[in-house]
Amino acid sequence: MSSHVATKRVFLEDIWPDLEGGITQLITNLNAGFPRKRWMELYTHVYNYCTTSRPSHRKVGGVSGANFVGEELYNRLCEFLKKHMLLLSKEAEQRQDDALLTYYTKEWERYTTAMRYINHVFEYLNRHWIKRESDDGKKRSL
């Protein structure tokens, strides 16, 4: 008798709405608090996705689909952050002089603090997929 337990495949479409909501809360309203239990829920989404998702079978440049397991999640996060930065930029356009500097200072502090939390949420992806991409000499930019 096999002791292998079948794991349920996790789809990005199923977990992304909750991840996006948590990231939004972290990046816009961290001062209101963020319970450890909630952080663990988000981390678990990332972990489950990375460990139970099946790589696509496509090949790009002779590289197997295993390299794509984290790519979709990474790309979603990048798109989210780009949209957020565009909103901040539009908000900044309405300010001048000291008000602009105050705005940038406040938002920079908020963003860097939130990104430390978000980095921890995506720690599994960082440790495995990002590290592998880096080790393979691939560079990406936001």
C-alpha positions in Angstrom: 0.0 0.0 0.0 1.4 3.4 -1.0 1.8 6.1 1.6 1.6 8.8 -1.1 -1.0 11.4 -0.3 -2.4 13.2 -3.3 -2.2 16.9 -3.0 -4.8 19.2 -4.4 -3.5 21.5 -7.1 -3.7 25.1 -6.2 -4.6 27.6 -9.0 -3.4 31.2 -9.0 -6.9 32.4 -9.9 -8.2 30.8 -6.7 -5.6 32.3 -4.3 -4.8 35.7 -6.0 -7.9 37.6 -4.8 -7.1 36.9 -1.2 -3.4 37.5 -1.7 -4.2 40.8 -3.5 -6.5 41.9 -0.7 -3.8 41.1 1.9 -1.1 42.9 -0.1 -3.4 45.9 -0.5 -4.0 46.0 3.2 -0.3 45.8 3.9 0.7 48.5 1.4 -2.1 51.0 2.2 -3.2 50.4 5.7 -0.5 48.7 7.7 -0.8 51.2 10.6 -4.2 49.6 11.3 -2.4 46.4 12.2 -1.9 43.1 10.5 -2.5 40.0 12.6 0.1 37.2 12.5 -2.7 34.8 11.6 -3.5 36.8 8.5 0.1 36.9 7.5 0.3 33.1 7.9 -2.8 32.7 5.7 -1.1 34.7 2.9 2.2 32.9 3.3 0.4 29.6 3.2 -1.3 30.6 -0.1 2.2 31.2 -1.6 3.6 28.1 -0.2 0.7 25.9 -1.3 0.8 27.4 -4.8 4.6 26.9 -5.2 4.5 23.3 -3.8 1.4 21.9 -5.3 1.1 23.7 -8.7 2.3 21.7 -11.7 4.7 23.4 -14.0 3.5 24.0 -17.4 4.9 21.7 -20.1 5.9 24.5 -22.4 9.5 25.0 -23.3 11.1 28.4 -23.9 14.6 28.4 -25.2 15.0 24.7 -24.3 14.1 25.4 -20.6 11.5 23.0 -19.2 8.3 24.2 -17.7 9.6 23.8 -14.1 10.9 27.3 -14.4 7.4 28.7 -14.8 5.9 27.5 -11.5 6.7 30.7 -9.7 6.7 33.0 -12.7 2.9 33.6 -12.9 2.8 34.5 -9.2 5.8 36.7 -9.5 4.3 38.5 -12.5 1.0 39.1 -10.7 2.9 40.7 -7.8 4.9 42.9 -10.2 1.7 44.0 -12.0 0.1 44.8 -8.7 3.1 46.9 -7.5 3.3 48.7 -10.9 -0.4 49.7 -10.6 0.1 50.8 -7.0 3.1 53.0 -8.0 1.1 54.6 -10.8 -1.6 55.5 -8.3 1.0 57.1 -6.0 2.5 59.0 -8.9 -0.8 60.4 -10.0 -1.5 61.5 -6.4 2.0 63.1 -6.2 1.2 65.2 -9.4 -1.4 67.2 -7.3 1.3 68.4 -4.9 4.1 70.9 -5.0 7.0 72.1 -2.8 6.9 71.0 0.8 3.6 69.2 0.4 5.2 67.0 -2.3 8.3 66.3 -0.2 6.1 65.4 2.8 4.0 63.1 0.6 7.1 61.3 -0.8 8.6 60.9 2.6 5.3 59.5 4.1 4.7 57.2 1.1 8.4 56.0 1.0 8.2 55.0 4.7 4.9 53.3 4.2 6.1 51.5 1.1 9.4 50.3 2.4 7.8 49.0 5.6 5.0 47.3 3.7 7.5 45.7 1.3 9.4 44.1 4.2 6.1 42.4 5.2 5.3 41.5 1.7 8.8 40.1 1.2 8.1 37.8 4.2 4.7 36.7 2.7 6.5 35.7 -0.5 9.6 34.2 1.3 9.0 30.7 -0.1 8.9 32.0 -3.6 12.0 34.1 -3.0 13.9 31.2 -1.5 13.1 28.7 -4.3 11.9 30.2 -7.6 13.7 33.6 -7.4 16.9 32.0 -6.2 16.8 29.5 -9.0 16.1 32.2 -11.6 19.0 34.2 -10.1 21.3 31.2 -10.1 20.4 30.6 -13.7 21.6 34.1 -14.5 18.2 35.5 -15.3 17.5 39.1 -14.4 14.1 40.7 -14.1 13.1 44.2 -13.3 9.9 45.8 -12.2 
